[in-house]
């Protein structure tokens, strides 16, 4: 099984559940991993997923779209676009929003 991924790609967008979040850009950190249907290695780009294409998908959904309220919606849009590629068996997407306004701080500080 071969996997291709884009890890911790930072892209800026105006998204969030609250109207105030649509007024300014904030970072979103995106990781996308795809598992390929083909288990045989080939040194041909046409027989794999170009990680630059994964980067373009993340960039288009976050930087080039009107405000989206939920990260789940962003993930769904990315999933729909990536899953059109016949070489993809499985998709894993994680989006982090490090500057989200939380009532209680979690994670590393």
N, C-alpha and C positions, 0 to 999 in steps of 0.2 A: 504494500500500500504506500502510495506517495502522497505527501501533503505539501501544499504551497501556501505560504502565508505572508501577511503584512502585519507586523507587530508594532503597536504603540505609535501609530501615525496620528499626528496632531493636525487637526483642521478646525478652522474657526467658522462659527455660524451663529445665527440669531434664533435660537430655539428654546422652548421651555413651556411649562404648563401655565406660567404666569405672564400676563401681557407685558410687564416691565422687562422681561427677558428678551423680548423681541426688539428692543430698542438699542441693544449693544451686542457686539460680537463677543463670544466666549469660547474657550477651547473645548473641543471634544476629542478624546483619545480613542482611536478605533483600532481594533485588532480583528483581522479576518483570516480564518484558516479554511482551506478547502481540501477535501480528500478527492483524489482522482479515481476515475473508474478503471483506468489502465494501470496494471501492475508491472508493465514492462517498461524499463527505462529507455528513453530515446533522447538524443541531444538536439532534438528539433523543437523549436518554440511552438510550432503548430500542434504538437502532441501533448502540450501541457497548458497550464494557466499562467499567464504572464502576471506577475505580482503588480506590475504597473497598472494593469486593468483593474485590479482590486483597489488600488489607490484612487483611480479615477472614479470608481463607483462611490467610494466613501466621500470623496471631494464633491461630486455632483449632488449627492443627497444632502450633505451638510452645508456646503458653502454656496451652492447654486440654487437652492430651493427656497420657497417661501417658508415662513416660520412653521415649525412642526411642534406640537405640544409634547408628545411622548417619544422617548428613545425607542420604545417598542415599535412605533410607526417607522422610525428611521431604519431600524433593523429589518422590518418587513419589506421596505422598499429596496434595501440593499440585497436581501435574500431573493426577491423576485427577479432582479436584474442578473445576479450571479447564476441563479439556477437555470437560466436560459441556455447556458453553455453545456453542451452534451458531454463534456469531459468531467463534469462535476458529479460526484457521488454524494458528498456530505459537506455541509457548510456550518461553520461555527463563527459567530460574530459577537464581539464584546464592545460596548461603547461606555466610556467613562466620561463624566462631566466634573472635572476637578474643582471648578469654581461654583458649583451648585450651592445655593444658599440653603443650608441645612440648620435645623433647630439644634441638633446635637452633632458635634464634630465626630467623625469616625475615621479610621485608617491612620496612616502616618501623618505626622504634623511637622 
